[in-house]
Amino acid sequence: ERLTRFLSGVNKRAFGTFFEALSKGNRFDSALNKGYGSRFSSLDALEAEFKAYASKDHDATPSN
């Protein structure tokens, strides 16, 4: 749930692209690249930014 909230908060349009790619059978990393390629260059980049977001105990939208 937090990952979904994080990704949709980063960029709603990119989240739609990402989710559509997943629904068409793309692997997570491939779908991530299609939706957020300019934001997260790798799963490690996503993980680093998400860990910072997830460790906070609030419902804030991630900053761009």
N, C-alpha and C positions, 0 to 999 in steps of 0.2 A: 504494500500500500504506500509506503514512504517513497519507494523508487518511482512508482507511477506519479505520485504527487510532485516529486522532484522534477522528473522529466517533463511533465506537462507544464510546470511552472517555469522551466527554463525557456521553453518555446512551444506554444500550443500547436502551431503549424507543423513544426518538426516532429512533435509527438504523433500527430495524425499520420505523417509519412512513415514514421517508425512503426506505428501500430499496424498500418496497412501492409507494410512489408512483412511483418510477423504473421499476419493473417494469411498471406500468400505463400507461407512456408519458408521464408528466409530465416537463416540462423540469426540468433540474437546479435552477434557482432556485425553481420552484414546489414541487418535492419538498422542497427545503431548508426552505422556509417551512412546509410541512405538518409536518415532523418537528421542526424547530428554530426555529420562528418566534419563540419567546420568548427564545431565546439569541442568534440571529444575525438582525438586522433587515434585512440585505442581504448580497449576495455580498462586498462590501467588508469588512463586519464579520467574516465567516467568514475571508476572506483575511488580515486583520490578525492574528487570533488563531492561525490555522494557521501563518502564517509564523514566529511566535514559537515555536510547538511544533516545527515542522520544522527550525528552525535549531539546536535542541538535539540533541546526539549521545547520546541515551539512549532507553530504552523506557518512560519514565514515563507514567502516565495523566494526561491533562489535568485541571487543577483546575476545580471548578465555581464 
